[in-house]
Amino acid sequence: MADTKSFPDPAGDPEAKKDVIEEEATMDERTLKLDRQTVLRLDLILMPMTLMLYLLAWLDRANVGNARVAGLEKDLNLTDLQYKTAITVTYVPYVVSELPSNLLLKIIGPRLLLPTLCTLWGMVTTLQSQVHNYPGFLACRFFLGLLEGGLFPGIVLFLSNFYRRHELQVRIALFFSAASLSGAFSGLLAAAIQQMSGLRGMKGWQWIFLLEGLFTVCFGLFSFLVLPNGPEKVITFRSEHTERCIARLQQDGNKFETETKVSFKEVFSVLKDLHVWIACLILFCNGACLFGLAYFSPSIVQALGYSSTKTQLMTVPPYACGFVVTMITAYFSDRYHQRGIGAFITSGIALIGAALAINGRSIGVRYAALVLLLTGVYACAPCLISWVPNNTAGHVRRATAVAMAFIATNCGGIMSTWIYPQKSAPYYELGSRFNLSLTVIAMALVVAQVGLLRMLNRRKNTDPVGLLRGVEDLPLDPGLQSMAMSPEESIGSCPLPPSDLHSSLQDEPCSMLASRPSAAPFDPEPVAPFRQTLGTWGNGHSTTWPTISPSLQDSSSCMILEFSDELLAQLSGLSILDICSDDKLNEDAMIRGVLEGWHFLEDRAYSCPLWKIISQIDERIFIQGGVLTRLTMLSTILKMLVAMMYQNNFKGVPPWYRPRPSQLHLPHNATVDYFAWPGFRERLVFSNCEILTDRFFKYFVSCFRLSWPHSISIAYEINPENGLYSFSEAFSRHLVDLSKWKMCKSFFSLFPSLEEDMASENVTSPSFLTLPPETVPPCCPFSP
C-alpha cells in the first residue's frame, strides 16, 4: 500500500515508466555503488538490532500464553476473568505511552530511548517470575505495557529516518517478522524451559519469565553501544556513506533531528488527514485478530487435545509460515510500490482461515485454519504499518501518525483479550466469528483507502493549489527548513530543485507535504525531477548547449525560461563526487569569471561543473547587468546550486532563499527556485510563471540594484598568499540581507503587481531599459 500520490504512474503509464528509467540512468555508476554500500551497511547494523529488540518485546509480552499452558493460571489461582483482565491491563498503558514516546524520540534520540525501554521492560519481565498473587501479576503486566508501548512505533519511526520510502516495507517486515519468529521461538523455548520446573524451587512458568527477562536486560545494555541516533553515528559508516545516506533521505524530504521543538499545531494537524483515520481503522481490525492469536494460539492448539509440551511445539509451524509469507509480501509490495494489493491478498488468506475455523470440526481442519488465519494476519500487518509513515511528512507529523496507528492497533489488542473465553473451548466460535467479521471489514476499508489515495493522486494533478488551500501559512518542519527541501515527505529530497520532483502514481498519498497538515499527503515514489538529458558535466566531459536565436522579437515569448529550465536539468546528471564543495574555491571562480572572463575555465585542469553552469548563466543573461549585479546574482545562485547537490550544506543558504511551502508541494519550473524574494517565488508557483517572458527578464536584469554604498573594488579582495579572490566581509553582509536587494521604480511601472513582493528603490531608470529586444542576452535568467 505504499501507494503514492503523484504524477505519472510508472507501472501503468509506459511514458512515465520510460521517464523513470531515463532518470535512474542519469545516476553514475559510482553513486549507484555508493548507494548499495550505504544500504548494506545500514542493514548490517539496524536490521539485526531492531529485529532483536522487537523479538524480545513480543516474546516478553506474549510469553504469558506459554506460561499459562505451563501452569501460571493454576499456581496463582487465577480465574479466566482475572487472566483476561491482566492481559487487558497490559494494553492500557501500552496505548497511552505510544504517542508521548514517539515525540520523546525526537528530543532524546533513539540511541538512549530504545535501549532504556528494552532494559527496563526486561527487568519487569524478570521480576514477573517472582509474583505470587493476582495483584502482583497485574502490576507487572501494567508496567510491562507502559515500557513496551513506545518500542514498535519508535522502531518504525526510527527506520523511516534511515531508509527511503520504497525501501521501508521490507525492513519493517523483517523486524516485524520477529513477531512470527518469537511465536515460533517462544513455543520451542517454553517447551525446553518448562522442563526446569522444580529446579531451585521454581515452577516452569517462573523459569520462562526469569530467563527470557534476563536476556532482554543484557541485550538492552548492549544496544546502548550500537544503536545510532542518525546517519552520522552509524558505526558501519565511513564519511562518504554518511553523506550519501543524508542525501538519500533528503531525496524523500526526510531528515531526523533531535533536540528540536515539538509543535502541537503539527501534532493536531494529522487529525485532518482522512487516510490516516482509515489506516487506523484497518489496523484496529488487524490488531484485534493479531494480538488475540498471539495470546491465545497456545490455548487454541491445546484445545486440539495435545499435551503441554506438544502444544508448545505445535505453535511453531503457523508462525514459521507467517514469517515466510510476510517476507514474500513485503518484497513484492516494495518492488511494485503497491501496499494496498498486498494487504488485500493477505487479508484474503486470513479470511479463508477464519471461515474454516467456524465450520471445521476435525483436528486437521482446525489446525489448518489456524495456520491460514495466523499467516494472513501477520503478513498483512507490515503492509499497513509501512503505509502510514510512507504518507505522512515532517518528523512530528509522521511521529504522530505512526503513534495513532499503533494506538488503534493496540486498542484492537484490548478487545482481542475478551473474544476467547474458556467456556467457548474447544472450537472458540466467538473468536472465529469475530476474526471473520473484522477481516471482512478490513478488506473493505483497504479497498476504500486505495480508492481515496488514487483520487487524491488525481486531484494532485488536476488541482494542486486546492490541496494547499487554507494551509499556506503553516510552518515547515524544522528539519526540512534546514535542508531547504522536501516536499511533503517525498516530493522531494533529492539534490535537485524540489520544484520538479515528481512521484509515481500509486494507491497511497505522498507524505511529501512536509508539515502541511491537510495538503494531501500522497506518498509518491520520488521520480527524478528533470527529464531532459542534455549532456553530462564532469571532469573531461563536454556538453553541446542548445542555442537560442539572439533575436527575441516576440516580447511574450518564453525562450529564456525554457532554456533556464533545460540548463538546470543538468543537475540531475551530476555526481556529488565531481562537485567542488570548497566555499573559497567556488567564490574565487565566480568572482574571477566576472572580473577576468570565463575563459579561465579552459585553462584549469579541474573545472567544477557548477562553474560551467554559472558561466552560461552569466554570459547569456547577466552580462548586461553590470559587475555588481553579476556578483550579487551569480554568487547567490552558486550557493543554491551547491546546496542542491550537497543538501547538508543548506544551512549556508540565507533563510529567505530557502524553498517556500508552495515550492515544496507544487510542481513548477525549476527557474523559480533561483529568484531571491519568497513572495515572488510563491506568486510564480501559483501563476504557473505566466509573467516570466523574455521581456520580463530583460527589464529584471536592467533594473536590479544592490544597495552597496562603496565602490566595486571594496566588494572583493585578493589573498596575497594564494591569489584567490574572496568577498569582503562588508559585501558578504550585504549579500545575505534581502532588504538590500532593490528594483528601480520603473520596473514596477511595467510590472505593478510585483511591488508588494520586491523592495523598490527610487533611482533613475537605467538607459538600457529602452534597449531593443534583440540586445537582450539569449539565456536563462537564474535570478535568485
N, C-alpha and C positions, 0 to 999 in steps of 0.2 A: 503494500500500500504506500509505498514511498511515493506514490504517485505525485506528480508535481504540477504546479501551475506554471504555465509559461507560454512560450510562443509555439514554435512548431514541435510536432511530436515525431522524434526520430524513428520511433517504432512503426508508426503508421504513415508517415509522410516521407516518400523517397527523397524529395528535395532537402527536407530537414535533415534526414539521415546523412545525406551527402555532405551537408554543411558541417555536421558534427565530425565526420571522418576527416574532412579537409582541415578543420580546426585542430584536431588532435595531431594531424600530421605536421602541423607547424611547430610542435614541440621537438626540440632537437634531442638526439639520442642521449646526450649526457644528462639532460634534465630528466628524461624518462628513466634512465638508470638510477639517478639520484632519488627519484620518486619511489622506485621499487625498493631501494635500500632503506629509505626512510620508513616506509610502511612495514617492512620486515622487522626493522629494529624496534618499532613501536609494538608490533605483535609479540616479539620475543619477551618484552618486559610487561606490557599491560595485560595481555590476554591470560597468561598463567596466574597473575596476581588477582585480577578481577574474577576469574573463574573460581579460584580457590576461596576468595572472600565470600562469594555468593553460595558456593557449595557448602561452606561451613555454616553460613547463616541459615540456609534452608535445612541443613542437617540438624542444627541445634534447635530449630523451631518445630520441625516435623518429626523428630525422633520420639516425640511423646506418643505417636501412634505405635511405634515399635515397643516403647516402654509399656504401653497399655497391654499389648499382647504378652509382654514378659512379666506381667503381674503388678504393675503400678496401681491400677484401679483397685485390685483386691487388697494389697498391702496398706493403702491409705484409706481404705473403707469409703471409697468414692461411689456415689450413685451416678447413674447415667446423666442426670441433670447437672450434677456438680462437675463432671468431666467436661461436658459441653460448655458449661459456664466458664470454666477455666480457659478453654480454648478461645472463647469469645473475648474474654478479658485481655488476651494477648493482642487482639486486633484493635482495641480501642486506643491505647497509647501509640500503637503502630501507625494508625491512621493520623492521629493528631500530630505526631512528630515529623511527618514526611515533608510538609512544606517548610516549617522552620529550619529543618536540617538542610534542605536544598538551598535555602537562602544563606545559611551559615557557611555552606561550602564555598561560596564566592568570597566570603570575608575571611574565613580561617584558612581555607585551602584544603584540598583533598589529602595532601600528604599527612596532615595532622588529624583531620576529622575522621576519615575512614578507618585508619588503624586504631584510633581511640575507641570508636564504636565497636570494632571487632574484639579488642582486648576486653572491654567491659562486658559485652554480652557473653563472651567466653567464661568470664568469672561467674556470671549469673547462672549459666548452664552447669558449671561445676558445682556451685552451691545447691542447685536443684537436686543433686544426688543426696543431699542431707535432709530434705524435708520429711516430716513425719506426720503431717496432717493437712487437711484441706486448706486452711488459711495460709500456711507456708507455701503450699503449691500455687495458690492463687497469686501470692505476692511475687513469686519467681516468674510466673507467666506474664505478669504486668510489666515488670522491669525488662524482661526479655523482649517484649513487644516494643517498649519505649526505645530501647537501644538499637534494635534491628530495623526500626521503621525507616530511618534515613538511608539505609545502605543501597537498596535496589534503585530507587530514583537517583540517588547520589552517583552510583556507578554509571547509569545511563547518561546523566548529565556530564560526568567525568569523561566518558568515552567520546561524547559528542564534541568535546573540546580538543580532541586529538585527531579524529578521523573526519573525512568529508562525508556528506550525507549518503552518497551512493555506496559507501564502504561500511555503513554503520550496522545494517541489519545482520550481516554475517557475524560481526563482532558481538552484537547484543545476543544473537542466537547462541554463539559459542559460550558466553558466560552464563546465559540463561539455561543452557543445556546442563549446567551444574545442578539445576533443579531435577532434571531427569536422572543425571548421574548420582545425585545424592539419594534419590528414591531407590535406585538400584543398589548403590553402595551401602545405604543405611540398612537395607534388608540383609545384605551379606554380613555387614559389620555386627548388626544386632544379633544375628544368628550365632556368630562366634562369641561375642562378648557375654551374652546371657548364659553361656556355659560356665562363666566365672561365678555364677550365683553361689553364695555361701562362702566365697573366699574373703577372709578378713571380716566376716560377719556382715557382708553387704549382699543385697539382693542383685539379681541380674540387671534389673532396670536401673539400679543405682550406679552400677559399673558403666552402663551405657552413657548416662549423663556425665559421670566423672571423667572418663577417658576422652570422650568427644569434646567436652568443655576445656580440658587441659590443653588439648592440641590446638584448639581455637585461640586460647590465650597466647601460646607460643608463636603461632602464625601472626597474630595481631602485632606482637612486639617486633617480629621480623619485618613486617610490612612498613613499619616506620622508616626503615633504612632504604626501602626500594621504591615505594610509590613516589612519582614526581608530582609537583604542583602544576607544571606546564611544560611545554616543549623544551624550555631552557634547562630543565632539571632531569631530563631523561638520561639515565646512566649509560644507555647503549648508544647515545648520540655523539657525533663529533659536531663541530661548529657548522659545517655545511648542511648536516641533517637538521639541525635546529632551525636554521634559516629557511630551509625548504619546507619543513613542517609548518612553520608560521605562514609562509606564502600560500601553502595549500589550504590552510584554514581560512585565510583571507579570501581565497577564491570562492569560499562559501559565505563570505561576510561574517566570519566567525572568529572570535578571539576570546580566550579565557583570561580574566584578570582578577586577582584577589585585591583586597583592601580597597574596594570601591563601594560607593554608597548604593543602597538598595532603595529604589523609588517605588513607593506603594502605588503611585499612579500607573506604573508599568505592571505591577502585580495585578491590579484590578482590571487593567485593560484586557487581560486574557479572557475575562468573563464575557467579553463581547464576541468572541470567536465561536461561531456555531459548530465548526468542525471539531473543535476541542471538546465540546459537550457531547457530541455524537461519539467521539472516540472514547470518552469516559463511560458512556452507557455500554458500549461494546465491551470495554474492559471490565465493567461491573459483571456482565454476564459471564465472561471468560474466567474472571477471578472466582466467582461463586463455584463454578464447576471445578476449576483447577485446585483450589485450596481444599474443597471438600474431598477430592480424590487423594490429595496429599496426606490428609489427616486420617482418612477412613479406609483407604485402599487395603491396609493390613487387615482391618476388620472385615472388609468385603471378601478378601481371599480366605480368611479364617472361616467365614460362614460357608465356604465350599466343603468344609469338613477336614481340613488339614491340621496337622499337629502344629504346635507353636513354632518349632524350628523350621518345618517345611513351609509354613505360612510366610516366615521372613524371606525364605529363599524364593518362593513363588511370586513375590512382589518385584523381583528383579526384571524379568522379561518385558513387562509393559513399559517400564521406564527406559529400558535399552532401546525398544522400538521407538519410543518418543524421542530419544536423542537422535537417532538416525534420520527420522523424518523431519525433525526440527532443522537439522543442518542442511538437508537437501532443499527444503522450502526456502530457507534463508538465502542459500546460494542463488537460486533462480529468481527470487524476489529482488535481490540486489542486482543481479545480472540484467534483468529487464525492467528494473525500476517500477515494479507493479506489486505493491504490498497488498492491495485490495484483493487481487486474484488469489494470492497465496493464503490470505485469511479465509476467503470463501471456501476454497478447496479443502483446507484442513478442518474447517468447521463442518464441512460435509462428512468427513471421516468420523468426526465426533458424533454427528447426527446418526450415522449408521450404528455406531456403538451404543448410543442411548436407546435407539429403537430395539436393538437386540436385547438389551438389559431388561426392558419392560416385558418382552414376550418370552424370553428364553428361560427355560427351567432346568435344562441339563447342565452339568458342571462345565462341559466343553464350551457350550454356547455362552454361558455366563462369563467364563474366563476370557473368551474371545471378545465379548462385548466390552469387558474392562480394558483389554489391550487397545481396541479401536478407540474407545472413548478417551482414554488417557493420552494416547498418541495424538489424536486430533486436537485436543485441548492444549496440550503442551506445545505442539508445533505452531499453533495459531498465535500464541502469546507474543513471540518476538516480532511478528508482522505488525501487531497492534502497538507494541511498545515503541518500535522504531518510527512508527507513523507520527507520533506526537512530536519528538524533537526535530524530525525532518521538516515539520511545517510550522515551527514557532521560532521567531527570530529575536535576537537580543538575549543576552545571558539571563537577565532577570525574568523576562517573559518565558523563555524556554524552561527555566528552573520552575516557574510557577505552573506551567502547563504539564510538565513531567510529574510534578508533585500531585496535581489534580488527578492525573491519570492513575497514579498509584493509590491515591486515596479512594478512588472509585473501585479499583481492583480489590483493595483490602476491605472495603465495605461489603463487596461480594463475598469475601472470605468470612466476614462476620456471619452473614446469612448462611453460609455453607455449613457452619458448625451445627445447625439445627435440622438439617434435612436427612440425617442418617440416624434416626432414633434406634435404640437397640431392639425395640419391640417390632421394628419393621424387618429385622433379620429373618431369614437368610437372604431374601430377594431384594430388600431395600427398595421397594416400589416407589415410595415417596421421593427418594433421591434420584431414581431413574427418570421419573416423570419430570421432576424439577430440572434435571440436566437437559432433557429433550426440549422442554419449553424454552429454556434460556438459550440453547443452541440455535433454535429457530429464530428467536428474537435477534440474536447476534448476527445471523446471516442476513436478515432483512436490513439491519442497521448498516452492515458493511456495504450492501448494495446502495443504500441511501447516501452513505458517505462518499462512495465513489462517484455517484451522480452529482452530489453537491460540489465536489472538488473539480470535476470536469466542467461544471457550469461556471465555477469561479475562474477556471483557466480560460474559458471562452470570454468571460467578462473582462479578464485582464487584457485580452487582445482588443476587444471592441470598445471598452470604456475604462481605460486605466485611470483616468482622472477621477472617475466616480468612486474608485476603490479608496482613494485618499481623501475624499471629501469629508470634512469635519475633523480630520486628524492632522491637518497640515502643521499645526503648531506644537505637536508633541516632540519632546527631545529625542535625540538619537541615543542609542545605547552608548555608554561611555567608552566601552572597548572599541566600538565601531568608529566613534568620533576620532579616537586617537589613531586609528588606521586610515581614516578618511575614506572608508569604503565599506560596502556591504549592504546591498540592498537586501532587505528582508533577511533572511539568514542566508539566502542563497543567491539573490540576484547578484550577488557578486562577491567576489573575494579574489578575483584574480588580479594579477599585477597589471590589469588593463583598466581603462576607464570604466568605472562602474556603470556608466550610462548604457553601454552597448551589451552588457552581459545579458544573455538570454538563458532560458531554460527549456528543457524538453517537456512537452505536454505529457503529464501522467495523471493518474486519478488522485493526486494529492495536491494540496495547496503548497505554495512555496513559502518557506519561512523567511523569505528574504526581506520581508518588510521590516527590517531591523527592529526598531522598537515601536513601530506603528501598530497600535493595538488592533484596529479593525481593518487596516488596509490589507485586505485579503492575503492571508498567509499561505501562499501556494508554494509548496516545496519544489522548486524547479531543479532539474539537474542542470547545473550551470553549463551553458554551451559557450565556447569562446566567443567573445564579443565581436570580433571583426571577421568578416567572411572573405574579404579580398586578400590575396597574397600577391604583393607587388614586387617581391624580391626579399632577400634575407640580408639584414645588416649584420656585420660581424667582421672580425679581422680577416683581411684578404678577400672579402666579398664585395661585390659592387652591385648596384641596383640601377636599372634604367627607369628614370622617372617619367611618368606621363607628362606631356606638355600641354599647356593651355595657351591658346592664342592671346598675344598681348593686347589685342584689340577687344575691349569689353564694351561693345557698342550698346548692348541691352542692359540698362541700369537695373532691371528687375531680375536679371539672371543670377543664378546661384553657383556659378562655376567655382568660385573661390571656396565656398562652403563645401562643395563636393570634393574639391581637391584636398582640403584640410582633413576631411574625414578619411580619405584614402591614405593620406600621409600618416595619420595616427594609426591606421591599420597596421603599420609596420611594427608596432609594439608587440603584436601577437606572435611575430616570428623571431623575436629576440630571446636570447637566453641571459639570465642574470649573470652568468659566468663571463659574458662579454662586456658587461656594463661597468663603467667607472663609477664607483661609489665614493670616491675621494672628493669632498666638497671643494678643497683647494684647487685640485686639477680641473674640476668642472668650471669653477669660477674663472680660472685663468683662461681656459679655452673659449669661454663665452665672451669675455672682455677682449681677448686677443683677436677673435674673429670680427668683432665690431670695429675695433680701432685699426687693425692691420689688414683685415680682409681674410676671408675663409680659405684662401689658397694654402694657408699654413697646414691645413689638414692633409694635403697631398704630400707634404714633406716629412710627416711623422711616421715612425714605424708602427705606432699604435694610435688608432683613432677610434674613440668611443662611438658606437652607432648613434647615440643620442646627440652627439655634437653635430653629426651629419644632418640629422633631422632639424636641429636648431638652425643650421646654416641655410637649409631650404626655406625655413620659415622666415628668416631674416631677408634673404635675397629676393624672395618673392612677395613679401608683404611689408615688412617694417623698414626697408631701406629708404622709404620716402618719409619716415617719421623723425629723423634726426637721431643723433647719438644718444641723448638722454632717454628718449622714448625707447630706443632699441635696447639699451642696457636694462631698463626697467622691465619691459615686457619679456625679453628673452631670458633674463636671469630667473624670473618667476616661473616662466613656462618650464625651464630646465629643471627647476626644483620639483615641479609636479611630475615631469616625465620620470625623473629618478625615483620619486616616491611611488609611482605606479609600478615600477619594476622591483623596488625594494620596499614592500609595504611597511616593514618595521621602521622605516625612516620617515613615516608620515608626520611624526612629531616635529620635524623640521619645517613643515609647511605651515604658514600662518593660519590661524583658526578660521579666518574669513574665507580662505581659499579652499577649504575642505568641502567635499560634496554636501549639498543640501539634501534633505529627505526626498524631495521630488527627484533629484538626480539618482538617488539610490534605488528608488522604487519604480520609476517610469522609464520606458525606452526613449532615447533621444540621441541626437547627433553627438558624436564624440567631441566635436569642436566646442560645444557648450561648456565643457568642464574646464576650459582654459581661460575663461573670462574671469576677471577679478571679483566683480560685485555679486554677492549672493542673491540679492533680489532680482538682478538682471538674469542670472542663470535660471532661476525658477520661472521667470517670465518666458524665457526661451523654451524651457521644457514643456510648459503648458500651452504654448502657442505654436509648437512644432517648428520653431526657428523661422517663422514667416518673415521676420524683419531682417534676417541675415542675408541680404542680397549683396551683390558686388558693389553696389552704390554705398551701402552701409559701411562696408569695410574701408572704402576709400576715405570717407569722412571720419571714421573712427580713428584710423591711424593719424590723420592730419590734425585732429582736434585734441588728442590726448596730451595732458600735461602732468608732470610730477612736480609738486611744489618743492623745488630744490633752490635754496637761496644763494648757492655758491656757484662757482664756475665748474665746468665739467671735469677739469683736472683735479678738483678736490674730491671727486666721487670715487676715484680709484688710486691705487698706489702700487709700486713695484718693489718686490723683495730683492734687495741688492745681492743677497747670497745665492738665490736660485733663479732669479729673473722672472718669477711668477707674478702675474697680475692678481690683485685682490681688491675688493671693495673697501673703502674706508669705513670706519665704524659709524660715522655720521650718516653716510649714504645707506648703509645697511639698515639703520634705524628707520630711515625714510621709506625704504622698500617695504617693510612689514607694517607700516602704518597706512591703512587704507584711506584714512582721511586726507592723505597727501596726494591721492590719485584723483585727478580732476579732468573734467571735459570742458572745453570752452563753450560759452553761451550759444554761439552759432550752431553748434551741434544739436542743441535742444530745440532750436528753431526748425530744424529739419526733422527731428525725432522727439517731439514734445512729450510723448508718453513715457520716455525713459528718464525724465528729470528726477522722478522720485526714486529711481534705482541707483543713479550715479551722482557723485558730487560734481558741482559746477564751479567754474572759475570765470570771473568777469574780465576776460582779456580779449584783445583784438583777435579776430579770426585770422588764421594763417593765410598767406596769399595763395598757397597751393590748394585752398578749398575750392578754387574755381578751375583747377586743372581739368582738362578734358578727360573723359573716361579712359582713353587709351593709354594714358600715362600711369595708370594705376598698376603696380606690380602684380603680375598674374600668379598669385599664390594663396595658400591658405592662411587665414589670419588667426593664429593661435594666440589670441589675446587673453591673458589670464583674467 
